[in-house]
Amino acid sequence: MINFDNAATTYPKPRNVRDTVSQAMLLYGGNAGRGGHILTERTSRMVYAVREAAAEFFDAKPENTIFCLNCTHALNTAIHGILEKGDHVIISSLEHNSVYRPVAALMKKGVITCTIAEADASDDMTLENIRRAIRPNTKAVIFTMASNVTGQITPIRAIGALCKEKNICLIADGAQMCGVMPVSLEKDHISILCTAGHKGLFGTTGTGLLLTDCKFPMEPLMYGGTGSASASPSQPDFLPDRLESGTQNIIGAASVGAGLAFLKQKGLPAVHAHEERLCRIFLSGISGIPEMIVYRRPGISYVPIVSFNIKDVPPETVAEHLSREGFCLRAGLHCAPLAHEYNGTPEGTVRFAPSVFNTENEVRLLVNVLKKYVRNLKSK
């Protein structure tokens, strides 16, 4: 199987990640931060080293770097941790359900109100849409850095500057951006960055990160054992303990550390350039197929994702055929109905998402299969 569904989870993983996971099963049998014996001490040192590496990668502080189960967990931690009764939030028209659903749940309970700001083709218009939506009680702007459907990049740095000016918390969904292009908590004026560990950071599934500048304190999503202040019934008031209840995914943390090391050695520019080249080859290859509909617009920047459909063929049907031919591509709504409503694709799309481990020849094989598929459809 050739995997072009890397926007969901990258596969394969780098060799050093695979080796690290195997070694971690042998070396890190302790429970980080709990106890003083050698297994715990060794595990705690590893976890803190990964925390430091992640903080350095995103221009944050280690103590403000929180391990999560995935980006959805990180976003829920931020959303439920920040918002209070009477608050107003602004989200984008591209949001994943990991933002849309927790916000909708709080709206249904009457806790908050929400405005959806259109992520326009023009960055200036996107900013203006946000500016117009701001109210006196606007507490947070929650914006994806890049759409998981089309890959459309949003002007997060300009949005962050606007939020900083208005003293509004910017919660950024970096699931499709982190590990592909540079992201800086400080330079991009992000209050809280949420991302997956298992996508562009090449960690195992069950990993995610939340990084904060601490200007907007968060209430915990979960309460429980942290290994600190154990005599008190109250949750610790300091990070990362306040937001990290229960046993951590130790093996997952080790994998994220190895993924960050791989990216540092490889270099983000090289990763991005390779994946962009594969997208260009794909787009060039299907450009001569009039039945192919590509959801990209002039003047918009994209991460290496291409959403497409074949005219009059349900996206799931296309993906099923490609799977039989040995290619993994995701079809449907991609857990992002807002983005599909915005893009005018109510039945969804087929998503092409290469990784640094895919090759040009694999892309050309996919193009040839698509060409043959369309020819066969026309001959029926």
C-alpha positions as CSV (number, residue, x, y, z in Angstrom):
1,M,0.0,0.0,0.0
2,I,1.2,3.5,-0.8
3,N,0.0,6.0,1.8
4,F,-1.2,9.4,0.7
5,D,-3.4,10.0,3.8
6,N,-0.6,11.7,5.8
7,A,-2.9,14.6,6.8
8,A,-4.6,12.1,9.1
9,T,-1.5,10.3,10.5
10,T,1.9,10.1,8.9
11,Y,3.0,6.7,7.8
12,P,5.6,5.3,7.6
13,K,7.5,6.8,10.6
14,P,11.2,7.7,10.4
15,R,13.5,4.8,11.4
16,N,14.7,6.7,14.5
17,V,11.1,7.0,15.7
18,R,10.6,3.3,15.3
19,D,13.9,2.5,17.0
20,T,13.1,4.9,19.8
21,V,9.7,3.3,20.5
22,S,11.3,-0.1,20.7
23,Q,14.0,1.1,23.1
24,A,11.5,3.0,25.2
25,M,9.6,-0.2,25.9
26,L,12.8,-1.5,27.5
27,L,14.2,1.7,29.1
28,Y,11.3,3.8,30.3
29,G,9.2,1.6,32.6
30,G,8.7,4.2,35.3
31,N,5.9,6.7,35.9
32,A,7.3,10.2,35.2
33,G,7.3,12.5,38.2
34,R,6.1,9.8,40.6
35,G,8.6,8.2,42.9
36,G,12.4,8.5,43.4
37,H,13.6,5.1,42.1
38,I,15.8,4.7,39.1
39,L,13.0,3.7,36.6
40,T,11.1,6.9,37.5
41,E,14.1,9.1,37.4
42,R,15.2,7.8,34.0
43,T,11.7,8.2,32.6
44,S,11.3,11.7,34.1
45,R,14.5,12.8,32.5
46,M,13.4,11.6,29.1
47,V,10.0,13.2,29.3
48,Y,11.5,16.5,30.3
49,A,14.1,16.3,27.5
50,V,11.2,15.9,25.0
51,R,9.3,18.8,26.7
52,E,12.4,21.0,26.2
53,A,12.8,19.9,22.5
54,A,9.2,20.7,21.8
55,A,9.4,24.1,23.5
56,E,12.5,25.0,21.6
57,F,10.9,23.9,18.3
58,F,7.9,26.2,18.8
59,D,9.5,29.1,20.8
60,A,7.8,28.3,24.1
61,K,9.0,27.4,27.6
62,P,9.3,23.8,28.7
63,E,7.1,24.2,31.8
64,N,4.4,25.6,29.5
65,T,4.5,22.7,27.2
66,I,1.7,20.2,27.9
67,F,1.5,16.6,26.6
68,C,-1.9,15.7,25.3
69,L,-3.5,12.6,23.7
70,N,-4.0,14.3,20.3
71,C,-4.8,17.8,18.8
72,T,-8.5,17.3,19.7
73,H,-7.6,16.8,23.3
74,A,-5.3,19.9,23.3
75,L,-8.1,22.0,21.7
76,N,-10.7,20.8,24.1
77,T,-8.3,21.6,27.0
78,A,-7.8,25.1,25.7
79,I,-11.5,25.8,24.8
80,H,-13.0,24.5,28.0
81,G,-10.1,25.9,30.0
82,I,-10.4,29.5,28.7
83,L,-14.1,30.1,28.1
84,E,-16.5,31.2,30.8
85,K,-20.2,32.1,31.1
86,G,-21.0,35.1,28.9
87,D,-17.9,34.9,26.7
88,H,-18.0,35.3,22.9
89,V,-15.7,33.5,20.6
90,I,-14.8,33.7,16.9
91,I,-13.9,30.6,14.9
92,S,-13.1,30.3,11.2
93,S,-15.2,28.8,8.4
94,L,-12.5,26.1,8.0
95,E,-12.6,24.6,11.4
96,H,-12.3,20.9,12.2
97,N,-14.9,19.3,14.4
98,S,-12.3,19.3,17.2
99,V,-13.1,23.1,17.4
100,Y,-16.6,23.2,16.1
101,R,-18.1,20.6,18.4
102,P,-16.8,21.8,21.8
103,V,-17.8,25.3,20.8
104,A,-21.2,24.1,19.7
105,A,-21.6,22.2,22.9
106,L,-20.9,25.3,25.0
107,M,-23.3,27.3,22.9
108,K,-26.0,24.7,23.3
109,K,-25.6,24.9,27.1
110,G,-25.9,28.7,26.9
111,V,-22.4,29.3,28.2
112,I,-21.0,31.2,25.2
113,T,-21.9,32.8,21.9
114,C,-20.0,32.3,18.7
115,T,-19.4,34.0,15.4
116,I,-18.0,32.2,12.3
117,A,-15.6,34.4,10.4
118,E,-15.0,33.5,6.8
119,A,-11.4,32.6,5.9
120,D,-11.4,34.5,2.6
121,A,-9.1,34.1,-0.3
122,S,-7.7,37.5,0.6
123,D,-5.7,37.6,3.9
124,D,-6.8,41.3,4.4
125,M,-10.4,40.3,4.0
126,T,-10.0,37.4,6.5
127,L,-8.6,39.9,9.0
128,E,-11.4,42.3,8.3
129,N,-14.0,39.5,8.9
130,I,-12.4,38.8,12.3
131,R,-12.2,42.5,13.1
132,R,-15.9,43.0,12.3
133,A,-16.9,40.0,14.5
134,I,-15.1,41.3,17.6
135,R,-17.4,42.3,20.5
136,P,-16.7,43.7,23.9
137,N,-17.0,40.2,25.4
138,T,-14.9,38.4,22.8
139,K,-12.6,36.2,24.8
140,A,-10.9,34.0,22.1
141,V,-10.3,33.7,18.4
142,I,-9.9,30.0,17.5
143,F,-8.4,29.6,14.0
144,T,-6.8,26.7,12.1
145,M,-3.4,27.6,10.7
146,A,-4.1,25.4,7.6
147,S,-7.3,23.7,6.5
148,N,-7.2,19.9,6.8
149,V,-9.5,19.7,3.8
150,T,-7.8,21.9,1.1
151,G,-4.6,22.9,2.9
152,Q,-5.5,26.6,2.7
153,I,-3.1,28.6,4.9
154,T,-4.6,31.3,7.1
155,P,-2.8,34.6,8.0
156,I,-2.2,33.4,11.6
157,R,0.6,35.9,12.4
158,A,-1.6,38.9,11.4
159,I,-4.5,37.4,13.3
160,G,-2.2,37.0,16.3
161,A,-1.1,40.6,16.1
162,L,-4.8,41.7,16.0
163,C,-5.6,39.5,19.0
164,K,-2.7,40.9,20.9
165,E,-3.8,44.4,20.2
166,K,-7.3,43.6,21.4
167,N,-6.2,41.5,24.4
168,I,-8.0,38.4,22.9
169,C,-6.7,34.9,23.3
170,L,-5.6,33.3,20.0
171,I,-6.0,29.5,20.1
172,A,-4.3,28.1,17.0
173,D,-4.9,24.7,15.5
174,G,-1.6,23.7,14.1
175,A,-2.4,20.1,13.2
176,Q,-1.7,20.5,9.5
177,M,1.0,23.2,9.8
178,C,3.4,21.9,12.6
179,G,6.2,19.9,11.2
180,V,5.6,21.2,7.7
181,M,6.3,24.9,8.0
182,P,7.8,27.0,10.9
183,V,5.5,27.9,13.8
184,S,6.5,30.2,16.6
185,L,4.4,30.9,19.7
186,E,6.2,34.2,20.1
187,K,6.6,35.5,16.5
188,D,3.1,34.4,15.5
189,H,1.6,36.0,18.6
190,I,-0.2,32.7,19.5
191,S,-1.6,32.5,23.0
192,I,-2.2,28.8,22.9
193,L,-0.9,26.4,20.2
194,C,-2.5,23.0,19.9
195,T,-1.1,20.3,17.6
196,A,-0.9,16.6,17.0
197,G,2.1,14.5,17.7
198,H,1.3,11.8,15.2
199,K,1.0,13.9,12.0
200,G,3.8,16.3,10.9
201,L,5.9,15.6,14.1
202,F,6.0,11.9,13.2
203,G,5.2,10.6,16.7
204,T,2.9,7.6,17.4
205,T,-0.8,7.9,17.6
206,G,-2.1,9.0,21.0
207,T,0.2,12.0,21.1
208,G,-0.4,15.8,21.0
209,L,0.9,19.0,22.4
210,L,-0.5,22.2,23.9
211,L,1.9,25.1,24.3
212,T,0.9,28.4,26.0
213,D,2.4,31.8,26.8
214,C,0.4,31.7,30.1
215,K,-1.3,35.1,29.5
216,F,-4.7,33.4,29.6
217,P,-4.8,30.9,32.5
218,M,-6.7,27.6,31.9
219,E,-8.9,25.6,34.1
220,P,-8.1,21.9,33.9
221,L,-10.1,19.6,31.7
222,M,-9.3,16.7,34.0
223,Y,-8.5,16.5,37.7
224,G,-6.4,13.8,39.3
225,G,-2.9,12.6,40.2
226,T,0.0,14.7,39.0
227,G,2.8,13.5,41.3
228,S,2.9,16.9,42.9
229,A,1.1,18.6,45.8
230,S,-0.5,15.2,46.5
231,A,-1.7,16.0,50.0
232,S,-4.0,18.7,48.7
233,P,-7.5,18.0,47.2
234,S,-7.0,20.9,44.8
235,Q,-5.4,20.6,41.5
236,P,-1.9,22.2,41.4
237,D,-1.8,25.8,40.2
238,F,1.4,25.5,38.2
239,L,2.2,24.1,34.8
240,P,2.6,21.6,33.4
241,D,1.1,19.7,36.3
242,R,-2.1,21.6,36.4
243,L,-3.1,20.3,32.9
244,E,-1.5,16.8,33.0
245,S,-3.5,14.5,35.3
246,G,-2.9,10.8,35.2
247,T,-0.1,8.7,33.8
248,Q,1.4,10.2,30.6
249,N,1.9,8.4,27.4
250,I,5.6,7.8,28.0
251,I,6.2,5.8,24.9
252,G,4.3,8.4,22.9
253,A,6.4,11.2,24.4
254,A,9.6,9.4,23.4
255,S,8.3,9.0,19.8
256,V,7.5,12.7,19.6
257,G,11.0,13.5,20.8
258,A,12.4,11.3,18.1
259,G,10.2,12.9,15.5
260,L,11.4,16.3,16.5
261,A,15.0,15.2,16.2
262,F,14.3,13.8,12.7
263,L,12.7,17.1,11.6
264,K,15.6,19.1,13.1
265,Q,18.1,16.9,11.2
266,K,16.2,16.9,8.0
267,G,15.2,20.6,8.1
268,L,11.6,22.0,7.7
269,P,12.5,23.7,4.4
270,A,13.6,20.3,2.9
271,V,10.5,18.6,4.2
272,H,8.2,21.2,2.8
273,A,9.9,21.5,-0.5
274,H,9.7,17.7,-1.1
275,E,6.0,17.5,-0.3
276,E,5.2,20.6,-2.3
277,R,7.1,19.1,-5.3
278,L,4.9,16.0,-5.0
279,C,1.8,18.1,-5.0
280,R,2.9,19.9,-8.1
281,I,3.6,16.6,-9.9
282,F,0.2,15.4,-8.9
283,L,-1.6,18.6,-10.0
284,S,0.3,18.6,-13.3
285,G,-0.5,15.0,-13.9
286,I,-4.3,15.4,-13.5
287,S,-4.5,18.7,-15.2
288,G,-5.3,17.0,-18.5
289,I,-8.3,15.2,-17.1
290,P,-11.3,17.5,-17.6
291,E,-13.5,15.3,-15.3
292,M,-11.1,16.1,-12.3
293,I,-12.2,19.0,-10.1
294,V,-9.4,20.4,-7.9
295,Y,-10.3,22.6,-4.9
296,R,-7.6,25.2,-5.1
297,R,-8.0,28.9,-5.9
298,P,-5.5,31.4,-7.3
299,G,-3.9,33.8,-4.8
300,I,-4.2,31.3,-1.9
301,S,-1.2,29.6,-0.2
302,Y,-1.6,25.9,0.7
303,V,0.2,23.3,2.7
304,P,1.0,20.1,0.8
305,I,-2.6,18.9,0.5
306,V,-4.8,18.6,-2.6
307,S,-8.5,18.0,-2.4
308,F,-10.3,16.8,-5.6
309,N,-13.3,15.0,-7.0
310,I,-14.2,13.3,-10.2
311,K,-17.3,14.7,-11.8
312,D,-20.5,12.8,-11.0
313,V,-18.6,10.2,-8.9
314,P,-19.0,10.1,-5.1
315,P,-15.6,10.7,-3.4
316,E,-16.0,7.5,-1.3
317,T,-16.3,5.5,-4.6
318,V,-13.1,7.0,-5.9
319,A,-11.2,6.3,-2.7
320,E,-12.5,2.7,-2.6
321,H,-11.2,2.1,-6.2
322,L,-7.8,3.6,-5.3
323,S,-7.6,1.4,-2.2
324,R,-8.1,-1.7,-4.4
325,E,-5.3,-0.4,-6.6
326,G,-3.0,0.0,-3.6
327,F,-3.3,3.7,-2.7
328,C,-4.5,5.1,0.7
329,L,-6.4,8.4,0.3
330,R,-9.2,9.7,2.6
331,A,-12.6,10.6,1.2
332,G,-15.6,12.3,2.7
333,L,-16.0,15.3,5.0
334,H,-12.7,14.8,6.9
335,C,-14.5,15.7,10.2
336,A,-14.7,19.3,8.9
337,P,-18.3,20.1,7.7
338,L,-17.7,23.8,8.0
339,A,-14.9,23.7,5.5
340,H,-16.9,21.7,3.0
341,E,-19.8,24.1,3.4
342,Y,-17.4,26.9,2.7
343,N,-15.9,25.1,-0.3
344,G,-19.3,24.0,-1.8
345,T,-18.5,20.3,-1.4
346,P,-21.5,18.9,0.6
347,E,-20.6,15.3,-0.2
348,G,-16.9,15.8,0.6
349,T,-13.8,15.3,-1.4
350,V,-10.9,12.9,-2.0
351,R,-7.7,14.2,-0.2
352,F,-4.2,13.7,-1.5
353,A,-1.7,14.3,1.3
354,P,1.9,13.1,0.7
355,S,4.7,12.9,3.2
356,V,8.5,13.3,3.0
357,F,8.7,9.5,2.5
358,N,6.6,9.4,-0.7
359,T,8.4,9.4,-4.0
360,E,7.7,11.1,-7.4
361,N,7.3,7.7,-9.0
362,E,4.5,6.8,-6.4
363,V,2.7,10.0,-7.4
364,R,2.9,9.2,-11.1
365,L,1.6,5.7,-10.5
366,L,-1.4,7.3,-8.7
367,V,-2.0,9.7,-11.6
368,N,-1.9,6.9,-14.1
369,V,-4.5,4.9,-12.1
370,L,-6.8,7.9,-12.0
371,K,-6.4,8.5,-15.7
372,K,-7.3,4.8,-16.4
373,Y,-10.2,5.0,-14.0
374,V,-11.7,8.0,-15.7
375,R,-11.2,6.4,-19.2
376,N,-13.1,3.3,-18.0
377,L,-15.9,5.5,-16.6
378,K,-16.2,7.2,-20.0
379,S,-16.3,4.0,-21.9
380,K,-19.3,2.6,-20.0
